[in-house]
Amino acid sequence: MLIKAIDERKFINFIYDEKPIRKASPHAIYISSAGNKNLDAFQYDGFSKTGNLPSWRNFKLSKIENIEVLSENFEIADGYKSNSPKYGNFIYKI
């Protein structure tokens, strides 16, 4: 579902770490240096511990629930670097 959202550049809504819904544009799924499967997404709306939205966020896939792919398309967010070293072990990315 996430790969399709990235491929089609569709916004997603989801619950993370049992906190309320967030709206984001998913850009990359990858395995971190710590071995976690992560999602890098630009969060536009919804719950945030730090506030300060919109902003880039990193989410562990194991804590993401109830993903809803929206019909609305997104543009690649400023600051996205598909050639970043952290994506050396990527699963899927723009």
C-alpha positions in Angstrom: 0.0 0.0 0.0 2.8 2.4 0.9 4.8 1.6 -2.3 1.7 2.3 -4.4 1.2 5.6 -2.6 4.8 6.6 -3.2 4.7 5.4 -6.8 1.4 7.3 -7.5 2.4 10.3 -5.3 -0.7 10.1 -3.2 -1.1 11.5 0.3 -1.7 9.1 3.1 -3.5 9.2 6.5 -2.3 6.9 9.2 -2.1 6.3 12.9 1.4 6.2 14.4 2.4 4.8 17.8 -1.3 4.7 18.8 -1.6 8.5 18.4 -4.3 10.3 16.3 -4.3 10.4 12.5 -1.5 12.1 10.6 -1.6 13.3 7.0 1.7 13.0 5.0 3.3 12.5 1.6 5.4 9.3 1.7 8.7 9.7 -0.1 11.0 6.7 0.9 10.9 3.3 2.6 14.3 2.1 3.7 16.2 0.1 6.3 18.1 2.3 8.7 21.6 1.7 10.0 20.0 0.4 13.2 18.1 -2.2 11.1 14.6 -0.7 11.3 12.3 -0.4 8.4 11.4 3.3 8.1 9.3 5.6 6.2 10.4 9.2 5.4 7.4 11.4 4.8 6.6 15.1 4.8 3.9 15.5 7.4 1.3 18.2 6.7 -1.4 17.7 9.3 -2.5 15.7 12.3 -0.8 14.7 15.6 2.8 15.8 16.3 4.6 15.8 19.6 6.7 18.8 18.5 4.1 20.7 16.5 6.0 22.6 13.9 4.1 21.3 10.8 4.5 20.9 8.0 7.9 19.2 8.4 9.9 16.1 7.5 9.3 13.1 9.7 10.7 9.6 10.0 8.4 6.8 11.0 9.2 3.2 12.0 7.0 0.9 9.8 6.3 -1.3 12.8 4.4 1.6 14.5 2.3 2.6 11.5 -1.4 1.4 11.5 -4.6 2.0 9.5 -3.0 3.5 6.4 -5.5 5.2 4.1 -4.3 6.2 0.6 -6.0 9.4 -0.4 -7.0 10.4 -3.9 -5.1 13.7 -3.6 -1.7 13.9 -5.3 1.4 15.5 -3.8 4.5 17.2 -5.2 8.0 16.1 -4.0 8.6 18.1 -0.8 11.5 20.6 -0.6 14.6 19.0 1.0 14.0 15.5 -0.4 17.3 14.0 -1.6 16.8 10.6 -3.2 20.5 10.1 -3.3 21.0 10.6 0.4 23.4 8.0 2.0 20.6 7.0 4.5 18.7 5.5 1.5 21.7 3.2 0.7 19.5 0.2 1.8 16.2 1.5 0.3 13.1 -0.6 -0.3 11.3 1.9 -2.4 11.6 5.7 -3.0 10.7 8.5 -5.4 
